[in-house]
């Protein structure tokens, strides 16, 4: 490989392991001089992460990576870059395919390659391999990864559903395997969860082209950040609905907290950003799948920052805030998206609306709002 050419790195992930294998095998057959690098975290409980490098016909090498801080995923990151650097300079390899283990999410891996590639390599695609018939069963699975035998670290608290959702939503390409059990509802659910991804068949010529098409790691990360996430728009197809709920008035913390269980179970997938009346400066993220909800403090709203601090905010964040700017509340807003088959749009909208401040509460003003019951303290300020 010439010194002026970066090694294309294709990330292939997803919890559907058989689909992932099919995609990787197709890429190896279709991309000349390509190799697949895979770290198997199955034996991480025994403090072993097994690495293999193979081409379309044989395994080229095997090795082990040591656990880092009891974290198999950390071991993967530590071992991945030296292996990719070796492939980038071996004079033979034309494409490196990184087959991510089941519960490994592609975003941190893509960012590691982008940050430490040192001009030798570049991520050209992030592919999530999907068996369409398994979309809904995985999405509504609220089991912890540990219960499913799929943790990537000793303290891994992710669930099957939310992990699979993020794997799908970050990808630039969704590679679909054939499954006679799949129907239009399954395809509609995939399309509504990630409408901007390119969808193609595993093993297709198009997939080979998309694998080398290019991938903007910074833009992909911005698209997933709660402050400026590129959330899906309203949709209705094959019995699957996407409800986009947007308001500027703040939530009453106690009423919203009391409704969390019903809201988190109202849809197979929901995500977005919101604000509470008693925490007007705090941007909160909403991430739910399989009935399991994660609410996190992801920093301040830009409206709460002094003007001088805006220069330190990434341009994509400032642009997103400007698009949604309100004369009274700035970029503070409720922007939640709910996606599911058989979605009760009317009931869900009514429940969300009931959690907002009433007219009287709103007129009482910010000083009054801060004295409302701090119902979210247990979630956002846990005692260690």
C-alpha positions, -999 to +999 in steps of 0.1 A: +000+000+000+014+034-009+024+057+019-001+084+008-031+060+011-048+055+044-060+020+053-098+019+050-113+005+083-148-009+081-166-015+114-192-043+115-213-047+146-246-058+160-261-082+185-273-104+157-242-126+155-252-148+126-261-118+105-228-101+115-208-132+104-226-133+071-218-096+064-181-100+073-178-131+051-193-113+022-170-083+027-139-106+028-149-123-004-158-091-022-130-068-011-096-078-025-068-082+000-091-075+030-087-090+064-111-092+094-100-085+129-121-098+157-118-097+195-139-124+212-150-112+247-169-144+256-141-155+280-136-121+296-149-135+329-118-157+329-097-125+322-091-134+285-099-115+253-091-136+222-080-119+190-081-134+156-071-120+122-083-138+090-089-134+053-115-150+032-098-184+033-079-188+065-070-175+100-038-156+097-030-151+134-044-155+169-035-139+202-048-127+236-052-093+250-051-086+288-080-071+306-077-035+315-094-025+348-116-056+346-130-042+313-130-064+283-140-035+260-110-015+273-087-044+264-102-044+230-094-007+225-059-011+238-052-040+215-071-028+184-049+001+174-015-018+174-031-045+152-046-019+128-013-001+126+005-034+117-021-040+090-018-005+077+020-009+072+023-045+061+022-036+024-005-062+016-037-054+034-061-031+014-090-030+038-094-038+075-127-051+086-132-048+124-159-073+135-171-060+168-182-085+194-219-088+202-225-061+228-196-037+217-210-004+204-195+011+173-193+047+184-164+045+209-145+022+185-149+046+156-137+075+177-107+055+189-097+048+153-103+085+143-083+098+173-053+075+171-051+065+135-021+088+131-027+094+094-024+056+087-061+047+086-096+061+084-131+047+092-149+044+058-181+028+071-200+016+102-222-013+093-248-028+116-258-063+106-294-070+111-317-100+109-350-081+104-371-108+121-351-102+153-355-064+154-385-062+177-375-092+200-341-076+207-355-040+210-381-049+236-356-071+256-351-053+289-327-079+303-293-067+315-264-077+293-250-096+323-281-117+325-278-125+288-241-134+291-230-104+271-214-078+294-184-059+281-172-049+316-177-061+351-200-031+359-218-031+326-254-020+333-267-017+298-296-037+286-300-058+254-327-034+241-308-001+245-275-016+234-290-029+202-309+004+195-276+024+197-258-001+175-285+005+149-288+042+153-251+050+149-245+031+118-241+046+084-252+014+067-277-013+078-270-047+062-301-069+061-299-107+059-327-127+044-352-142+069-386-155+057-400-147+092-395-110+086-424-088+075-431-052+065-435-042+101-399-052+109-386-032+079-407-002+089-394-003+124-358-003+112-365+025+088-382+047+114-355+042+140-328+053+116-343+069+085-310+083+072-290+051+071-284+033+038-301-001+039-289-029+017-287-067+015-259-085+031-236-098+005-247-073-022-225-054-046-239-022-031-227-032+004-191-035-010-194+001-024-209+015+008-182-002+029-156+022+013-179+052+009-165+073+038-177+080+073-176+113+092-169+103+128-174+138+142-207+143+125-219+108+136-210+116+172-229+150+170-259+131+156-260+110+187-254+137+213-286+144+232-283+182+227-283+180+189-293+144+180-308+140+146-340+125+159-364+107+135-394+126+122-431+118+123-439+086+104-466+060+100-460+028+080-470-009+082-485-004+117-454+012+130-456+048+142-431+075+152-445+102+174-425+134+177-435+154+208-420+189+211-428+216+236-410+245+253-428+246+286-409+227+314-420+195+330-433+194+365-407+171+381-430+151+404-457+145+377-431+134+352-414+111+377-447+095+385-454+089+348-419+074+340-429+038+341-459+043+318-439+065+294-409+041+292-432+012+284-454+032+259-431+025+230-405+000+219-380+028+215-379+064+228-352+090+230-346+127+231-339+156+254-360+175+280-359+199+309-374+201+344-388+232+360-367+228+391-335+223+371-338+250+344-301+250+335-297+212+331-301+195+297-314+160+304-313+130+280-340+104+276-330+069+263-354+040+266-358+006+251-374-026+263-392-008+291-358+003+306-352+040+308-320+059+313-322+096+323-289+115+324-276+150+331-256+158+299-245+193+309-260+228+306-284+243+281-266+269+261-291+295+273-277+291+308-241+299+297-225+333+297-219+347+262-181+342+265-185+304+270-202+300+237-169+302+218-159+269+235-191+251+223-187+230+192-202+247+161-227+218+155-241+224+190-245+261+184-262+254+151-287+230+167-295+255+195-301+283+169-326+261+150-347+256+182-342+289+199-372+303+219-373+340+228-380+332+265-364+298+271-335+298+246-326+262+235-345+247+265-371+224+250-389+191+252-380+170+222-389+133+226-395+107+200-415+075+205-413+046+180-433+014+181-458-008+165-494-002+177-484+031+193-512+049+212-505+083+199-534+100+215-529+085+250-492+091+249-496+127+239-521+133+266-499+117+293-469+138+282-490+170+281-502+163+316-467+163+330-460+199+319-465+228+342-501+240+343-508+276+332-510+287+369-477+269+377-460+284+346-471+320+355-457+316+390-422+319+374-388+304+378-383+312+414-414+292+422-404+264+399-372+258+418-392+251+450-411+222+433-405+187+447-371+175+435-384+142+424-354+134+401-327+137+427-326+100+432-319+095+395-296+124+389-278+128+422-274+092+435-257+088+469-224+068+465 
